[in-house]
Amino acid sequence: MQSSMAERLAYGTPLDPVADDTPVHLVPRSTTALVGRILISAIFILGGISKFSHPAATIGYMESAGVPSAHVLMYVAAIAELLGGLAILLGFLTRLGALGLFIYLIPVTLLMHAFWKSTGMAAQMQQVNFLKNLTIMGGLLAFYAFGPGRFSIDRRMRRPMQP
């Protein structure tokens, strides 16, 4: 049975219609995982670099949101974003980096994008940022669940040794 391009794109390898007990094997999308890692890591790497480059602006924004110890937490945030972003980009300790960034985004999202505390256009902008962070968190959970894909340091390290 010939499968359509749309079916292969949506589901991967088609099922064998003759054997009902054939296990379902989906085609890995390693290149897609690599592109996804590059795209999702960019916001963290650039954010971490920006925090290190302009600490006063970041500290001011954090203080305006009521974040305590902003002078210290700014550096914690910058390091978390940079290291987590690099982990995902390189596919090195990807699951740990994704989980760490997911946990990091919980207080960031709740404290820095509390749209329910604002009104008018400010509330709308904070709601957009809140939802953006939720979307990023979903992507991070997908990398935590499924790993970085074939084109990663994690995969290379986990490959069995050749005799």
N, C-alpha and C positions, 0 to 999 in steps of 0.2 A: 504494500500500500504506500503510495507516494504522499508525503506530507507537504502542505503548502508552506511558503516562506513565512507567512504570518503565524502558523502553528509552531514552526521551529523557533521563531523569535520569542513567542510567548511561553512555550513549554519546554524547549530543548529537544532532546531526542524523543521521537515518537514512541508510543507504547507498541509492543508486539501484539497485534490483534488475535493471533493464534493461541498464544500461551497466556492464560489468565493470571498465572502465578508469577509472571516475570516481574522482578523488582523494578521499580521506577528509578531510572538514572537520568538525572538532568544534566545537560551539558554545562560544564563549568564555564563561566564567563570571566576568564582571568584578565583579559585586556580591559573589560568593563570595570572589574574590581580595581585595577590599577588606576584608571582614569578617575573613578570615584574617590580613591584614596588621595589622589593629587588635588582634586577639587575641594574635598572636605577639609584637607589639611591646610589649605591656603589661608582660610580665615583665622586659624589659630596661629600659624607661623607669622603671618603679617601682623596680627594683633599683638603677639608677644614682642615682636621687634618694635612695633609702635609704642608699646608701653615702656620699653627700655629707652627708646629715642626721645620720648616726651613724657617723662614721669610726672612733671608738675600738672600737666593737663589731665592725666589719668587720675592722679590723686584728687584734684579738684572735682572731677566728675564723681568719683567715689564718695567724697565727703558730702557733695550736694545730694547724694542718694541716701545719706545717713549711714554709710559703712564705717564701723569703728576701726581704728588703727589702720587707716587707709595708707599711711606711709609704708607700713610693713606689708600689708596685703597686696599692694600694687606689685611688689616684687614677687610675691608668691604667685599672683595671677600671671605675671609675665613669664615666669619660669614654667608654670604648669602649661600655659598655652604653647610655648616654644617647644618644650620637651614632648608633650603629647602630640602636637602637630607633626614634629619630626618622626616620632614613632609610627604614626599612621602613614606619613609620606613614604618612609623607607620600608615599611612593612616589617619593622623590628619591634618585637614585643607589642604588636598591633592590638591584641585584645586588651592588654593591660593599659595601653595608651588610650584606647577608646573608652574603656570603663572609667579610667581616671578623669578624662574630659567630660564624660557623662555626669559623674558625681560633681565635678567642678561647676558644671553649668546649672545645677539645681539652685544653689544659693545665688549665683550670678543672675539667673533669670528672674528669680523671685524678688531680689533686692534692687537690681538695676533697671528692671523693666516692669515695675509694678504699675501697670496702666490703670488699675482701679483707683489709684491715688491721685490721678491727674484728671484734667477736664479738657474738652475741646480737641484741638489739633495735637496737643502734647499727648493726650490719652491715646489718640489714634496711632501716633508714631510709636509710642511705647508698646501698644498692642501688636503692631507689626513686628517689632523687635522680639517681643515675647514669643510670638508664633514662629518666628524665624529660628529662635533658639530651640523650641520644641521640635521643629523639623530637623535641625542639626542633631539633636539628641536621638531622634529616631534613626538617623543614618549611623551614628556612633554605635547604637545598639545592634544594628545590622552587622557592622564590622566585628563587634564583640561576639555575635552569634555565629557568623559564618567565616570569620577570619579574613586575612588579607588577600587571599588568592595565590596563584602560582608565582607571580612575579613579585616576590618579596624575600626579604632576608629570613623571615620566620620559616618559610617553606624550604629554603635552602638549608637551614640549620636542622630542620626536622627530617630531612631526607635520610634514608638508611645509608650507612657507610658501605662503600664498595669494597669487596674482598680483594 
